[in-house]
Amino acid sequence: MSSYQRISCEDHSIYELVIMRTQSMRVVIEGKLVRIKPIDLVTRKGAEFLIFIDENAQKQLCRADLISIQK
């Protein structure tokens, strides 16, 4: 994954805290502001991926560097 950009330690910590607390959060994915419920952060092929439940109650997987946390 040559275009992968590591996420910041701050973002990683935010994801972990939200996952542990089973909370939802606002993020921007593909330019769209959405509310998601993160359920896991995993590493595959040298990149981090966020597994989450989207606004339609569907389980999704997205590369973490393509998600922007709304702080």
C-alpha positions as CSV (number, residue, x, y, z in Angstrom):
1,M,0.0,0.0,0.0
2,S,2.3,2.7,-1.2
3,S,-0.2,5.5,-0.8
4,Y,-1.1,4.7,2.8
5,Q,-0.4,7.5,5.3
6,R,-0.1,6.4,8.9
7,I,-2.7,8.0,11.2
8,S,-1.6,10.1,14.0
9,C,-1.2,8.7,17.5
10,E,-4.0,11.2,18.6
11,D,-6.4,9.8,16.1
12,H,-5.5,6.2,17.0
13,S,-6.2,7.0,20.7
14,I,-9.5,8.6,19.8
15,Y,-10.6,5.5,17.9
16,E,-9.6,3.2,20.7
17,L,-11.4,5.3,23.3
18,V,-14.6,5.5,21.2
19,I,-14.5,1.7,20.6
20,M,-14.0,0.9,24.3
21,R,-16.9,3.1,25.2
22,T,-19.1,1.8,22.4
23,Q,-19.9,5.3,21.3
24,S,-20.5,6.9,18.0
25,M,-18.6,9.7,16.4
26,R,-18.7,12.1,13.4
27,V,-16.2,11.7,10.7
28,V,-15.8,12.7,7.0
29,I,-15.5,9.8,4.5
30,E,-15.2,10.6,0.8
31,G,-16.1,14.2,1.5
32,K,-19.3,13.3,3.3
33,L,-20.0,14.0,7.0
34,V,-21.4,10.9,8.6
35,R,-22.0,9.4,12.1
36,I,-20.4,6.0,12.6
37,K,-20.0,3.6,15.5
38,P,-16.4,2.2,15.4
39,I,-16.1,-1.4,16.5
40,D,-12.5,-2.3,15.8
41,L,-9.2,-1.0,14.4
42,V,-7.1,-3.6,12.6
43,T,-3.9,-3.8,10.7
44,R,-3.8,-5.6,7.3
45,K,-1.0,-5.5,4.8
46,G,0.8,-2.7,6.6
47,A,-2.2,-0.4,6.8
48,E,-4.7,0.4,9.6
49,F,-8.4,-0.2,8.8
50,L,-11.4,0.9,10.9
51,I,-14.3,-1.5,11.1
52,F,-17.5,0.4,11.9
53,I,-21.3,0.4,11.7
54,D,-22.6,3.1,9.4
55,E,-25.7,5.2,9.5
56,N,-27.7,2.4,7.7
57,A,-26.6,-0.1,10.4
58,Q,-24.3,-1.8,7.9
59,K,-20.9,-3.1,8.9
60,Q,-18.1,-1.4,6.9
61,L,-14.3,-1.5,6.6
62,C,-12.4,1.6,5.5
63,R,-8.7,2.4,5.5
64,A,-8.1,4.7,8.5
65,D,-6.1,7.3,6.7
66,L,-9.1,8.0,4.4
67,I,-11.3,9.0,7.4
68,S,-11.1,12.5,8.9
69,I,-12.2,12.7,12.5
70,Q,-14.4,15.8,13.3
71,K,-13.0,17.1,16.6
